[in-house]
Amino acid sequence: MTTRWLTPEEQRAWRAYLAAARLLDDAIDRNLQQEAGMPHLFYSVLANLSEAPDRRLRMTDLAETLKITRSRLTYAVTRLERDGLVRREDCRWDKRSSIAVLTDEGMAVLERTAPGHVETVRATLFDRLTPEQVRQMEEIFTDVARGLQGDEAQAGADDVPWRRRSSCSGS
């Protein structure tokens, strides 16, 4: 098999993507640590729960939404639960699963933190792009995500993070 090396243009685009992604992650994490004492992942858990019906989601569905492993989500929810921002309930229709629920305290933290988070996202990313670039960015990353997820009906257990087995149970 012959290696399909990146063209110079592809190499520049790849390196620009890596640099920007790392810098954005760092800026967002720093802001959230300063504002709420939590990393971006924890904020994302709170934000997704706030948008769910009754502020609750099955842990496996939350892992899929966040595109992370169940063990990573379990770790995050355990920490948020310790801080009183999330609680877990047994899932009545699937005894192997549990439900993550955003508490009133978690909602209050999210409401206090969201304006600063949105401003950081806007200042570090969207203020630098034209409306056409925003549209292109959405199109590009939607296509990339779709390709990486593949056809979920045909995808194997280890093809996407939220389906990977872990040594942690409870999700």
OpenMM code with the backbone's topology and positions (N, CA, C; nanometers):
from openmm import Vec3, app, unit

residues = "MET THR THR ARG TRP LEU THR PRO GLU GLU GLN ARG ALA TRP ARG ALA TYR LEU ALA ALA ALA ARG LEU LEU ASP ASP ALA ILE ASP ARG ASN LEU GLN GLN GLU ALA GLY MET PRO HIS LEU PHE TYR SER VAL LEU ALA ASN LEU SER GLU ALA PRO ASP ARG ARG LEU ARG MET THR ASP LEU ALA GLU THR LEU LYS ILE THR ARG SER ARG LEU THR TYR ALA VAL THR ARG LEU GLU ARG ASP GLY LEU VAL ARG ARG GLU ASP CYS ARG TRP ASP LYS ARG SER SER ILE ALA VAL LEU THR ASP GLU GLY MET ALA VAL LEU GLU ARG THR ALA PRO GLY HIS VAL GLU THR VAL ARG ALA THR LEU PHE ASP ARG LEU THR PRO GLU GLN VAL ARG GLN MET GLU GLU ILE PHE THR ASP VAL ALA ARG GLY LEU GLN GLY ASP GLU ALA GLN ALA GLY ALA ASP ASP VAL PRO TRP ARG ARG ARG SER SER CYS SER GLY SER".split()
positions = [
    Vec3(0.0842, -0.1172, 0.0000),
    Vec3(0.0000, 0.0000, 0.0000),
    Vec3(0.0895, 0.1247, 0.0000),
    Vec3(0.0561, 0.2174, -0.0848),
    Vec3(0.1322, 0.3408, -0.0969),
    Vec3(0.0746, 0.4462, -0.0032),
    Vec3(0.1623, 0.5127, 0.0701),
    Vec3(0.1201, 0.6195, 0.1599),
    Vec3(0.0753, 0.7401, 0.0785),
    Vec3(-0.0395, 0.7918, 0.1120),
    Vec3(-0.0906, 0.9126, 0.0463),
    Vec3(-0.0516, 1.0312, 0.1320),
    Vec3(0.0687, 1.0827, 0.1131),
    Vec3(0.1191, 1.1941, 0.1919),
    Vec3(0.0331, 1.3173, 0.1708),
    Vec3(0.0276, 1.4010, 0.2704),
    Vec3(-0.0464, 1.5255, 0.2586),
    Vec3(0.0255, 1.6194, 0.1625),
    Vec3(-0.0541, 1.6897, 0.0853),
    Vec3(0.0034, 1.7925, -0.0017),
    Vec3(0.0506, 1.9071, 0.0877),
    Vec3(0.1329, 1.9971, 0.0368),
    Vec3(0.1727, 2.1124, 0.1189),
    Vec3(0.0522, 2.1924, 0.1708),
    Vec3(-0.0506, 2.2091, 0.0886),
    Vec3(-0.1708, 2.2815, 0.1314),
    Vec3(-0.2427, 2.2053, 0.2424),
    Vec3(-0.2554, 2.0730, 0.2269),
    Vec3(-0.3201, 1.9920, 0.3291),
    Vec3(-0.2398, 1.9940, 0.4595),
    Vec3(-0.1080, 1.9876, 0.4482),
    Vec3(-0.0219, 1.9909, 0.5668),
    Vec3(-0.0389, 2.1239, 0.6426),
    Vec3(-0.0426, 2.2342, 0.5700),
    Vec3(-0.0633, 2.3646, 0.6339),
    Vec3(-0.2010, 2.3709, 0.6999),
    Vec3(-0.3026, 2.3218, 0.6312),
    Vec3(-0.4385, 2.3227, 0.6862),
    Vec3(-0.4458, 2.2349, 0.8117),
    Vec3(-0.3843, 2.1185, 0.8072),
    Vec3(-0.3839, 2.0273, 0.9215),
    Vec3(-0.3160, 2.0912, 1.0429),
    Vec3(-0.2014, 2.1491, 1.0202),
    Vec3(-0.1270, 2.2112, 1.1311),
    Vec3(-0.1998, 2.3349, 1.1842),
    Vec3(-0.2633, 2.4095, 1.0960),
    Vec3(-0.3417, 2.5250, 1.1401),
    Vec3(-0.4599, 2.4785, 1.2252),
    Vec3(-0.5256, 2.3702, 1.1827),
    Vec3(-0.6371, 2.3146, 1.2600),
    Vec3(-0.5887, 2.2714, 1.3991),
    Vec3(-0.4789, 2.1965, 1.4047),
    Vec3(-0.4266, 2.1491, 1.5333),
    Vec3(-0.3933, 2.2657, 1.6260),
    Vec3(-0.3241, 2.3656, 1.5741),
    Vec3(-0.2863, 2.4809, 1.6557),
    Vec3(-0.4110, 2.5533, 1.7061),
    Vec3(-0.5053, 2.5795, 1.6173),
    Vec3(-0.6265, 2.6516, 1.6564),
    Vec3(-0.7079, 2.5714, 1.7575),
    Vec3(-0.7235, 2.4408, 1.7351),
    Vec3(-0.8022, 2.3576, 1.8268),
    Vec3(-0.7404, 2.3571, 1.9661),
    Vec3(-0.6098, 2.3441, 1.9732),
    Vec3(-0.5430, 2.3422, 2.1040),
    Vec3(-0.5532, 2.4779, 2.1734),
    Vec3(-0.5340, 2.5844, 2.0976),
    Vec3(-0.5434, 2.7181, 2.1560),
    Vec3(-0.6860, 2.7509, 2.2014),
    Vec3(-0.7855, 2.7104, 2.1218),
    Vec3(-0.9254, 2.7319, 2.1614),
    Vec3(-0.9578, 2.6531, 2.2875),
    Vec3(-0.9194, 2.5253, 2.2910),
    Vec3(-0.9436, 2.4437, 2.4104),
    Vec3(-0.8810, 2.5080, 2.5333),
    Vec3(-0.7579, 2.5565, 2.5180),
    Vec3(-0.6883, 2.6179, 2.6293),
    Vec3(-0.7603, 2.7453, 2.6753),
    Vec3(-0.7997, 2.8311, 2.5820),
    Vec3(-0.8669, 2.9570, 2.6176),
    Vec3(-0.9998, 2.9297, 2.6869),
    Vec3(-1.0752, 2.8347, 2.6359),
    Vec3(-1.2055, 2.8022, 2.6949),
    Vec3(-1.1876, 2.7394, 2.8327),
    Vec3(-1.0929, 2.6464, 2.8443),
    Vec3(-1.0679, 2.5841, 2.9747),
    Vec3(-1.0217, 2.6866, 3.0781),
    Vec3(-0.9301, 2.7754, 3.0393),
    Vec3(-0.8817, 2.8771, 3.1335),
    Vec3(-0.9956, 2.9657, 3.1813),
    Vec3(-1.0810, 3.0081, 3.0876),
    Vec3(-1.1947, 3.0921, 3.1242),
    Vec3(-1.2877, 3.0199, 3.2210),
    Vec3(-1.3209, 2.8952, 3.1915),
    Vec3(-1.4141, 2.8220, 3.2766),
    Vec3(-1.3528, 2.7891, 3.4129),
    Vec3(-1.2224, 2.7653, 3.4162),
    Vec3(-1.1562, 2.7430, 3.5460),
    Vec3(-1.1635, 2.8701, 3.6304),
    Vec3(-1.1416, 2.9857, 3.5670),
    Vec3(-1.1468, 3.1130, 3.6402),
    Vec3(-1.2888, 3.1463, 3.6845),
    Vec3(-1.3851, 3.1261, 3.5946),
    Vec3(-1.5226, 3.1659, 3.6216),
    Vec3(-1.5974, 3.0689, 3.7135),
    Vec3(-1.5733, 2.9388, 3.6944),
    Vec3(-1.6548, 2.8398, 3.7658),
    Vec3(-1.5732, 2.7304, 3.8339),
    Vec3(-1.4410, 2.7343, 3.8185),
    Vec3(-1.3590, 2.6311, 3.8802),
    Vec3(-1.3807, 2.4936, 3.8212),
    Vec3(-1.4127, 2.4900, 3.6916),
    Vec3(-1.4371, 2.3611, 3.6267),
    Vec3(-1.3821, 2.3606, 3.4847),
    Vec3(-1.3448, 2.2427, 3.4348),
    Vec3(-1.2999, 2.2332, 3.2962),
    Vec3(-1.4176, 2.2371, 3.1988),
    Vec3(-1.3849, 2.2530, 3.0723),
    Vec3(-1.4862, 2.2629, 2.9673),
    Vec3(-1.5780, 2.1401, 2.9645),
    Vec3(-1.5225, 2.0215, 2.9861),
    Vec3(-1.6050, 1.9012, 2.9852),
    Vec3(-1.7165, 1.9100, 3.0891),
    Vec3(-1.6854, 1.9546, 3.2099),
    Vec3(-1.7863, 1.9632, 3.3149),
    Vec3(-1.8944, 2.0640, 3.2756),
    Vec3(-1.8511, 2.1776, 3.2213),
    Vec3(-1.9462, 2.2784, 3.1742),
    Vec3(-2.0367, 2.2187, 3.0655),
    Vec3(-1.9781, 2.1424, 2.9746),
    Vec3(-2.0552, 2.0809, 2.8658),
    Vec3(-2.1597, 1.9835, 2.9196),
    Vec3(-2.1264, 1.9108, 3.0240),
    Vec3(-2.2240, 1.8211, 3.0871),
    Vec3(-2.3410, 1.9036, 3.1390),
    Vec3(-2.3113, 2.0101, 3.2127),
    Vec3(-2.4176, 2.0951, 3.2667),
    Vec3(-2.5021, 2.1561, 3.1549),
    Vec3(-2.4370, 2.2075, 3.0518),
    Vec3(-2.5087, 2.2734, 2.9422),
    Vec3(-2.6014, 2.1747, 2.8695),
    Vec3(-2.5526, 2.0552, 2.8427),
    Vec3(-2.6363, 1.9568, 2.7733),
    Vec3(-2.7527, 1.9115, 2.8592),
    Vec3(-2.7298, 1.8943, 2.9876),
    Vec3(-2.8409, 1.8579, 3.0759),
    Vec3(-2.9431, 1.9703, 3.0836),
    Vec3(-2.8983, 2.0949, 3.0801),
    Vec3(-2.9917, 2.2078, 3.0888),
    Vec3(-3.0850, 2.2140, 2.9691),
    Vec3(-3.0421, 2.1603, 2.8572),
    Vec3(-3.1228, 2.1633, 2.7345),
    Vec3(-3.2122, 2.0408, 2.7187),
    Vec3(-3.1940, 1.9408, 2.8040),
    Vec3(-3.2702, 1.8156, 2.7942),
    Vec3(-3.4058, 1.8298, 2.8638),
    Vec3(-3.5029, 1.7519, 2.8208),
    Vec3(-3.6328, 1.7542, 2.8889),
    Vec3(-3.6151, 1.7225, 3.0381),
    Vec3(-3.6745, 1.8019, 3.1222),
    Vec3(-3.6659, 1.7867, 3.2681),
    Vec3(-3.5221, 1.7889, 3.3187),
    Vec3(-3.4308, 1.8445, 3.2385),
    Vec3(-3.2890, 1.8563, 3.2745),
    Vec3(-3.2284, 1.7206, 3.3119),
    Vec3(-3.2657, 1.6161, 3.2370),
    Vec3(-3.2151, 1.4822, 3.2659),
    Vec3(-3.1903, 1.4053, 3.1369),
    Vec3(-3.0828, 1.3260, 3.1396),
    Vec3(-3.0485, 1.2410, 3.0259),
    Vec3(-2.9903, 1.1099, 3.0777),
    Vec3(-3.0178, 1.0047, 3.0030),
    Vec3(-2.9537, 0.8767, 3.0322),
    Vec3(-2.8036, 0.8943, 3.0084),
    Vec3(-2.7213, 0.8378, 3.0934),
    Vec3(-2.5765, 0.8563, 3.0851),
    Vec3(-2.5223, 0.8157, 2.9475),
    Vec3(-2.5712, 0.7063, 2.8908),
    Vec3(-2.5214, 0.6645, 2.7592),
    Vec3(-2.5586, 0.7660, 2.6514),
    Vec3(-2.6757, 0.8263, 2.6626),
    Vec3(-2.7154, 0.9289, 2.5657),
    Vec3(-2.6317, 1.0553, 2.5827),
    Vec3(-2.6000, 1.0897, 2.7064),
    Vec3(-2.5163, 1.2062, 2.7331),
    Vec3(-2.3747, 1.1838, 2.6797),
    Vec3(-2.3213, 1.0636, 2.6979),
    Vec3(-2.1886, 1.0316, 2.6434),
    Vec3(-2.1886, 1.0452, 2.4914),
    Vec3(-2.2939, 0.9986, 2.4270),
    Vec3(-2.3031, 1.0100, 2.2808),
    Vec3(-2.3114, 1.1565, 2.2381),
    Vec3(-2.3920, 1.2343, 2.3067),
    Vec3(-2.4045, 1.3761, 2.2742),
    Vec3(-2.2708, 1.4478, 2.2867),
    Vec3(-2.1959, 1.4158, 2.3927),
    Vec3(-2.0670, 1.4803, 2.4182),
    Vec3(-1.9530, 1.4178, 2.3380),
    Vec3(-1.9784, 1.3032, 2.2757),
    Vec3(-1.8769, 1.2322, 2.1953),
    Vec3(-1.7574, 1.1899, 2.2808),
    Vec3(-1.7867, 1.1355, 2.3999),
    Vec3(-1.6813, 1.0896, 2.4896),
    Vec3(-1.7114, 0.9478, 2.5367),
    Vec3(-1.6103, 0.8848, 2.5954),
    Vec3(-1.6298, 0.7501, 2.6480),
    Vec3(-1.7194, 0.7554, 2.7712),
    Vec3(-1.7834, 0.6435, 2.7972),
    Vec3(-1.8699, 0.6347, 2.9150),
    Vec3(-1.7886, 0.6502, 3.0430),
    Vec3(-1.6659, 0.5987, 3.0446),
    Vec3(-1.5849, 0.6107, 3.1663),
    Vec3(-1.5448, 0.7559, 3.1922),
    Vec3(-1.5163, 0.8300, 3.0876),
    Vec3(-1.4831, 0.9721, 3.1049),
    Vec3(-1.6045, 1.0493, 3.1558),
    Vec3(-1.7220, 1.0173, 3.1025),
    Vec3(-1.8439, 1.0818, 3.1501),
    Vec3(-1.8711, 1.0449, 3.2952),
    Vec3(-1.8544, 0.9188, 3.3301),
    Vec3(-1.8758, 0.8750, 3.4680),
    Vec3(-1.7865, 0.9533, 3.5635),
    Vec3(-1.6608, 0.9731, 3.5260),
    Vec3(-1.5681, 1.0509, 3.6081),
    Vec3(-1.6205, 1.1936, 3.6252),
    Vec3(-1.6597, 1.2573, 3.5153),
    Vec3(-1.7068, 1.3958, 3.5208),
    Vec3(-1.8333, 1.4074, 3.6060),
    Vec3(-1.9283, 1.3181, 3.5849),
    Vec3(-2.0543, 1.3247, 3.6593),
    Vec3(-2.0300, 1.2973, 3.8081),
    Vec3(-1.9390, 1.2072, 3.8386),
    Vec3(-1.9063, 1.1806, 3.9788),
    Vec3(-1.8543, 1.3067, 4.0468),
    Vec3(-1.7665, 1.3795, 3.9787),
    Vec3(-1.7137, 1.5049, 4.0351),
    Vec3(-1.8244, 1.6097, 4.0482),
    Vec3(-1.9076, 1.6230, 3.9453),
    Vec3(-2.0175, 1.7202, 3.9506),
    Vec3(-2.1196, 1.6823, 4.0579),
    Vec3(-2.1398, 1.5529, 4.0754),
    Vec3(-2.2315, 1.5040, 4.1783),
    Vec3(-2.1773, 1.5379, 4.3178),
    Vec3(-2.0478, 1.5209, 4.3356),
    Vec3(-1.9834, 1.5535, 4.4637),
    Vec3(-2.0033, 1.7019, 4.4984),
    Vec3(-2.0043, 1.7873, 4.3949),
    Vec3(-2.0218, 1.9313, 4.4155),
    Vec3(-2.1687, 1.9731, 4.4216),
    Vec3(-2.2603, 1.8766, 4.4090),
    Vec3(-2.4029, 1.9062, 4.4179),
    Vec3(-2.4634, 1.9656, 4.2920),
    Vec3(-2.3913, 1.9592, 4.1796),
    Vec3(-2.4397, 2.0203, 4.0557),
    Vec3(-2.5208, 1.9237, 3.9707),
    Vec3(-2.4986, 1.7951, 3.9911),
    Vec3(-2.5671, 1.6888, 3.9177),
    Vec3(-2.5983, 1.5782, 4.0187),
    Vec3(-2.7040, 1.5045, 3.9919),
    Vec3(-2.7296, 1.3835, 4.0704),
    Vec3(-2.7630, 1.2714, 3.9733),
    Vec3(-2.7448, 1.1501, 4.0194),
    Vec3(-2.7778, 1.0332, 3.9372),
    Vec3(-2.8993, 0.9632, 3.9947),
    Vec3(-2.9795, 0.9136, 3.9027),
    Vec3(-3.0965, 0.8344, 3.9399),
    Vec3(-3.0925, 0.7039, 3.8628),
    Vec3(-3.1572, 0.6028, 3.9172),
    Vec3(-3.1684, 0.4770, 3.8447),
    Vec3(-3.2603, 0.4970, 3.7249),
    Vec3(-3.2287, 0.4282, 3.6174),
    Vec3(-3.3123, 0.4324, 3.4976),
    Vec3(-3.4202, 0.3254, 3.5112),
    Vec3(-3.5456, 0.3669, 3.5093),
    Vec3(-3.6563, 0.2722, 3.5301),
    Vec3(-3.6739, 0.1757, 3.4143),
    Vec3(-3.6428, 0.2175, 3.2927),
    Vec3(-3.6676, 0.1315, 3.1769),
    Vec3(-3.5440, 0.0549, 3.1306),
    Vec3(-3.4265, 0.0857, 3.1865),
    Vec3(-3.3033, 0.0136, 3.1506),
    Vec3(-3.2199, 0.0002, 3.2773),
    Vec3(-3.2269, -0.1154, 3.3394),
    Vec3(-3.1615, -0.1373, 3.4689),
    Vec3(-3.0099, -0.1263, 3.4605),
    Vec3(-2.9527, -0.1327, 3.3397),
    Vec3(-2.8071, -0.1205, 3.3243),
    Vec3(-2.7625, 0.0245, 3.3174),
    Vec3(-2.8549, 0.1158, 3.3075),
    Vec3(-2.8217, 0.2572, 3.2891),
    Vec3(-2.8625, 0.3400, 3.4095),
    Vec3(-2.8089, 0.4605, 3.4111),
    Vec3(-2.8530, 0.5586, 3.5102),
    Vec3(-2.8790, 0.6899, 3.4383),
    Vec3(-2.9484, 0.7761, 3.5078),
    Vec3(-2.9879, 0.9054, 3.4529),
    Vec3(-2.9082, 1.0138, 3.5251),
    Vec3(-2.8505, 1.1070, 3.4479),
    Vec3(-2.7858, 1.2251, 3.5062),
    Vec3(-2.8889, 1.3367, 3.5076),
    Vec3(-2.9005, 1.4042, 3.6216),
    Vec3(-2.9997, 1.5095, 3.6399),
    Vec3(-2.9278, 1.6361, 3.6855),
    Vec3(-2.9553, 1.7462, 3.6184),
    Vec3(-2.9004, 1.8752, 3.6572),
    Vec3(-2.9783, 1.9279, 3.7773),
    Vec3(-2.9093, 1.9564, 3.8857),
    Vec3(-2.9748, 2.0093, 4.0053),
    Vec3(-2.9995, 2.1594, 3.9897),
    Vec3(-3.0790, 2.2133, 4.0800),
    Vec3(-3.1018, 2.3587, 4.0793),
    Vec3(-2.9705, 2.4330, 4.1004),
    Vec3(-2.8846, 2.3810, 4.1876),
    Vec3(-2.7544, 2.4437, 4.2100),
    Vec3(-2.6693, 2.4389, 4.0829),
    Vec3(-2.6744, 2.3260, 4.0122),
    Vec3(-2.6015, 2.3152, 3.8862),
    Vec3(-2.6530, 2.4132, 3.7824),
    Vec3(-2.7842, 2.4318, 3.7774),
    Vec3(-2.8442, 2.5281, 3.6846),
    Vec3(-2.8007, 2.6692, 3.7196),
    Vec3(-2.7928, 2.7002, 3.8490),
    Vec3(-2.7505, 2.8339, 3.8920),
    Vec3(-2.6047, 2.8596, 3.8525),
    Vec3(-2.5187, 2.7584, 3.8681),
    Vec3(-2.3781, 2.7725, 3.8273),
    Vec3(-2.3705, 2.7948, 3.6770),
    Vec3(-2.4477, 2.7183, 3.6027),
    Vec3(-2.4487, 2.7325, 3.4567),
    Vec3(-2.4964, 2.8721, 3.4162),
    Vec3(-2.6019, 2.9204, 3.4779),
    Vec3(-2.6544, 3.0533, 3.4446),
    Vec3(-2.5543, 3.1637, 3.4763),
    Vec3(-2.4773, 3.1472, 3.5832),
    Vec3(-2.3737, 3.2464, 3.6176),
    Vec3(-2.2553, 3.2393, 3.5220),
    Vec3(-2.2228, 3.1202, 3.4755),
    Vec3(-2.1026, 3.0973, 3.3963),
    Vec3(-2.1250, 3.1175, 3.2464),
    Vec3(-2.2439, 3.0922, 3.1981),
    Vec3(-2.2728, 3.0944, 3.0541),
    Vec3(-2.2364, 3.2257, 2.9851),
    Vec3(-2.2690, 3.3411, 3.0409),
    Vec3(-2.2348, 3.4650, 2.9685),
    Vec3(-2.0847, 3.4795, 2.9416),
    Vec3(-2.0010, 3.4500, 3.0388),
    Vec3(-1.8563, 3.4580, 3.0188),
    Vec3(-1.8062, 3.3543, 2.9206),
    Vec3(-1.8655, 3.2351, 2.9274),
    Vec3(-1.8258, 3.1288, 2.8344),
    Vec3(-1.8603, 3.1681, 2.6907),
    Vec3(-1.9818, 3.2169, 2.6708),
    Vec3(-2.0236, 3.2575, 2.5360),
    Vec3(-1.9356, 3.3706, 2.4843),
    Vec3(-1.9024, 3.4641, 2.5709),
    Vec3(-1.8156, 3.5745, 2.5287),
    Vec3(-1.6774, 3.5239, 2.4889),
    Vec3(-1.6250, 3.4259, 2.5624),
    Vec3(-1.4950, 3.3675, 2.5274),
    Vec3(-1.5018, 3.2974, 2.3919),
    Vec3(-1.6065, 3.2190, 2.3693),
    Vec3(-1.6229, 3.1502, 2.2406),
    Vec3(-1.6353, 3.2523, 2.1279),
    Vec3(-1.7146, 3.3540, 2.1511),
    Vec3(-1.7336, 3.4577, 2.0481),
    Vec3(-1.6010, 3.5290, 2.0188),
    Vec3(-1.5306, 3.5734, 2.1237),
    Vec3(-1.4072, 3.6505, 2.1048),
    Vec3(-1.2945, 3.5678, 2.0444),
    Vec3(-1.2855, 3.4406, 2.0838),
    Vec3(-1.1740, 3.3582, 2.0358),
    Vec3(-1.2008, 3.2932, 1.9007),
    Vec3(-1.3268, 3.2840, 1.8609),
    Vec3(-1.3569, 3.2150, 1.7352),
    Vec3(-1.4447, 3.2979, 1.6417),
    Vec3(-1.5679, 3.3200, 1.6779),
    Vec3(-1.6642, 3.3743, 1.5826),
    Vec3(-1.6393, 3.5192, 1.5434),
    Vec3(-1.5833, 3.5990, 1.6324),
    Vec3(-1.5522, 3.7369, 1.5953),
    Vec3(-1.4430, 3.7451, 1.4890),
    Vec3(-1.3715, 3.6371, 1.4681),
    Vec3(-1.2616, 3.6335, 1.3708),
    Vec3(-1.3064, 3.5824, 1.2331),
    Vec3(-1.4327, 3.5399, 1.2240),
    Vec3(-1.4818, 3.4783, 1.1009),
    Vec3(-1.5922, 3.5622, 1.0368),
    Vec3(-1.6020, 3.5502, 0.9053),
    Vec3(-1.7142, 3.6111, 0.8337),
    Vec3(-1.8345, 3.5167, 0.8446),
    Vec3(-1.9546, 3.5662, 0.8187),
    Vec3(-2.0710, 3.4766, 0.8181),
    Vec3(-2.0530, 3.3590, 0.7210),
    Vec3(-1.9897, 3.3837, 0.6076),
    Vec3(-1.9652, 3.2745, 0.5119),
    Vec3(-1.8697, 3.1711, 0.5702),
    Vec3(-1.7671, 3.2152, 0.6411),
    Vec3(-1.6740, 3.1215, 0.7035),
    Vec3(-1.7422, 3.0398, 0.8134),
    Vec3(-1.8334, 3.1016, 0.8865),
    Vec3(-1.9089, 3.0284, 0.9890),
    Vec3(-1.9918, 2.9193, 0.9223),
    Vec3(-2.0590, 2.9528, 0.8140),
    Vec3(-2.1384, 2.8534, 0.7407),
    Vec3(-2.0494, 2.7405, 0.6913),
    Vec3(-1.9327, 2.7755, 0.6337),
    Vec3(-1.8396, 2.6743, 0.5848),
    Vec3(-1.7865, 2.5871, 0.6983),
    Vec3(-1.7559, 2.6494, 0.8105),
    Vec3(-1.7057, 2.5743, 0.9251),
    Vec3(-1.8091, 2.4710, 0.9696),
    Vec3(-1.9338, 2.5124, 0.9801),
    Vec3(-2.0395, 2.4181, 1.0179),
    Vec3(-2.0479, 2.3031, 0.9179),
    Vec3(-2.0462, 2.3353, 0.7916),
    Vec3(-2.0553, 2.2336, 0.6869),
    Vec3(-1.9362, 2.1376, 0.6927),
    Vec3(-1.8175, 2.1911, 0.7059),
    Vec3(-1.6961, 2.1093, 0.7096),
    Vec3(-1.6985, 2.0141, 0.8284),
    Vec3(-1.7230, 2.0678, 0.9470),
    Vec3(-1.7145, 1.9826, 1.0655),
    Vec3(-1.8336, 1.8888, 1.0795),
    Vec3(-1.9474, 1.9235, 1.0228),
    Vec3(-2.0591, 1.8300, 1.0174),
    Vec3(-2.0215, 1.7114, 0.9298),
    Vec3(-1.9599, 1.7376, 0.8152),
    Vec3(-1.9169, 1.6296, 0.7258),
    Vec3(-1.8093, 1.5422, 0.7910),
    Vec3(-1.7137, 1.6064, 0.8590),
    Vec3(-1.6074, 1.5307, 0.9256),
    Vec3(-1.6679, 1.4413, 1.0347),
    Vec3(-1.7548, 1.4973, 1.1181),
    Vec3(-1.8167, 1.4184, 1.2249),
    Vec3(-1.8997, 1.3047, 1.1682),
    Vec3(-1.9757, 1.3312, 1.0649),
    Vec3(-2.0579, 1.2277, 1.0024),
    Vec3(-1.9694, 1.1144, 0.9509),
    Vec3(-1.8590, 1.1502, 0.8878),
    Vec3(-1.7687, 1.0480, 0.8363),
    Vec3(-1.7032, 0.9669, 0.9462),
    Vec3(-1.6672, 1.0297, 1.0555),
    Vec3(-1.6035, 0.9582, 1.1661),
    Vec3(-1.7015, 0.8691, 1.2403),
    Vec3(-1.8273, 0.9122, 1.2502),
    Vec3(-1.9287, 0.8307, 1.3170),
    Vec3(-1.9739, 0.7160, 1.2289),
    Vec3(-1.9667, 0.7369, 1.0985),
    Vec3(-2.0083, 0.6329, 1.0059),
    Vec3(-2.1557, 0.6026, 1.0204),
    Vec3(-2.1949, 0.4985, 0.9564),
    Vec3(-2.3321, 0.4508, 0.9674),
    Vec3(-2.3420, 0.3767, 1.0999),
    Vec3(-2.4116, 0.4355, 1.1960),
    Vec3(-2.4167, 0.3769, 1.3300),
    Vec3(-2.4735, 0.2361, 1.3309),
    Vec3(-2.5588, 0.2039, 1.2358),
    Vec3(-2.6134, 0.0685, 1.2299),
    Vec3(-2.5044, -0.0325, 1.1965),
    Vec3(-2.4024, 0.0102, 1.1217),
    Vec3(-2.2947, -0.0795, 1.0819),
    Vec3(-2.1699, -0.0632, 1.1672),
    Vec3(-2.1653, 0.0441, 1.2462),
    Vec3(-2.0455, 0.0708, 1.3265),
    Vec3(-2.0299, -0.0344, 1.4342),
    Vec3(-1.9058, -0.0745, 1.4579),
    Vec3(-1.8756, -0.1692, 1.5633),
    Vec3(-1.8752, -0.1006, 1.6988),
    Vec3(-1.8652, -0.1795, 1.8043),
    Vec3(-1.8712, -0.1268, 1.9403),
    Vec3(-1.7607, -0.0260, 1.9686),
    Vec3(-1.6450, -0.0423, 1.9075),
    Vec3(-1.5326, 0.0459, 1.9371),
    Vec3(-1.5140, 0.1566, 1.8346),
    Vec3(-1.6073, 0.1730, 1.7419),
    Vec3(-1.5912, 0.2725, 1.6369),
    Vec3(-1.6155, 0.4151, 1.6839),
    Vec3(-1.6935, 0.4325, 1.7873),
    Vec3(-1.7223, 0.5659, 1.8403),
    Vec3(-1.7000, 0.5630, 1.9918),
    Vec3(-1.6526, 0.6737, 2.0504),
    Vec3(-1.6127, 0.6720, 2.1914),
    Vec3(-1.7215, 0.6267, 2.2884),
    Vec3(-1.8447, 0.6703, 2.2689),
    Vec3(-1.9500, 0.6405, 2.3655),
    Vec3(-1.9914, 0.4948, 2.3652),
    Vec3(-1.9431, 0.4149, 2.2694),
    Vec3(-1.9732, 0.2717, 2.2672),
    Vec3(-1.8580, 0.1858, 2.3179),
    Vec3(-1.7460, 0.2477, 2.3448),
    Vec3(-1.6296, 0.1704, 2.3896),
    Vec3(-1.6530, 0.1169, 2.5291),
    Vec3(-1.6098, -0.0051, 2.5487),
    Vec3(-1.6166, -0.0674, 2.6799),
    Vec3(-1.5130, -0.0039, 2.7701),
    Vec3(-1.5429, 0.0030, 2.8954),
    Vec3(-1.4473, 0.0559, 2.9906),
    Vec3(-1.4507, -0.0289, 3.1165),
    Vec3(-1.3546, -0.0053, 3.2026),
    Vec3(-1.3524, -0.0782, 3.3293),
    Vec3(-1.4463, -0.0146, 3.4300),
    Vec3(-1.4978, 0.1040, 3.3981),
    Vec3(-1.5901, 0.1759, 3.4857),
    Vec3(-1.7326, 0.1334, 3.4537),
    Vec3(-1.8115, 0.1037, 3.5520),
    Vec3(-1.9528, 0.0718, 3.5261),
    Vec3(-2.0389, 0.1878, 3.5735),
    Vec3(-2.1673, 0.1742, 3.5568),
    Vec3(-2.2588, 0.2773, 3.6045),
    Vec3(-2.3007, 0.3748, 3.4977),
    Vec3(-2.2537, 0.3571, 3.3770),
    Vec3(-2.2977, 0.4456, 3.2718),
    Vec3(-2.3734, 0.3637, 3.1729),
] * unit.nanometer
topology = app.Topology()
chain = topology.addChain("A")
for resn in residues:
    res = topology.addResidue(resn, chain)
    for name in ("N", "CA", "C"):
        topology.addAtom(name, app.Element.getBySymbol(name[0]), res)
